[in-house]
Amino acid sequence: MPENLSKKSLPWSEEHEAYCYKHHIPPAAKTLWQWLMRQGYIGSEIEPDLSEFNATVAKSRGKGYSHNYLKKIFEILVSCRVLQVIKQYSWKITKLLVRPLSWLNPPKKVREKKSQNHNSSYNLPPSNDISAEQGLNSSSNTLTPTTAEFEELERQHDILTACAEYQIYFDPNKRTTRHLFEFDISDVLLALKHFVLRGGHQEIRDSQAWLISCLRECYWQDKQLSLSGFIETLKSWFPSNLPRDY
């Protein structure tokens, strides 16, 4: 990112935060929105490269997002009308414009005028209008994931990426992969290190099943006993108050 863009003041306000909260825009998508606002004048055409955004994220996060997740948060901003796509060159390079907040919140007078025209034309009871509006709101909320759901997706993405670095590839669409997501990323990393100590792919055939078993049984906590350690373990394990005639 050019230095002048990184230092450019961000016209971010409490209204932007409220819009994110209202439309369930996750933190990653909000960060992308803020980054795009710095790429040019709001409301004017820009041609950003999402790989540059990923490089910026990697500096603060340690690593960038996957291509699928990056496309997902981009699509969220499009679906929430934050971005207007003009031309799509590739999955990461697009000609677009970032809509000003005034474009995202239409004037109330227009909505009231439409509501009055609707009632006068069809003469529907007010309750029907209310129920219809509630139905639209409920359907839109179900289509847009919540912030908590996207944070969970991001956690699962980190787990899958960590396993892939050891050439253990889990399909996130399979039910069996859900067992992997039951564990914290810290335990998964310990299990992966133990996987290498046990010989890796050369010694372990079904690496996926082994990794799940390792997480459940905490294989990395098992220590190989020496002779002296074995004797000490037997002493502590065997009861000390044995009868005299034993």
Buried (B, 14 or more C-beta within 10 A) or exposed (E): BEEEEEEBEEEEEEEBEEBBEEBBBBEBBBBBBBBBBBBBEBEEEBEBBBBBBBEBBEEEBEEBBBEEBBBBBBEBBEBBEBBBEEEEEEEBBBBBBBBEBEBBEEEEEEEEEEEEEEBEEEEEEEEEBEEEEEEEEEEEEEEBBEBEEBBEBBEBBBBBBBBEEBEBEBEBEEEEBEBBBEBEEEBBBBBBEBBEEBEBEEEBEEBBEBBBEBBEEEBBEEEEEEEEEEEEEEEEEEEEEEEEEE
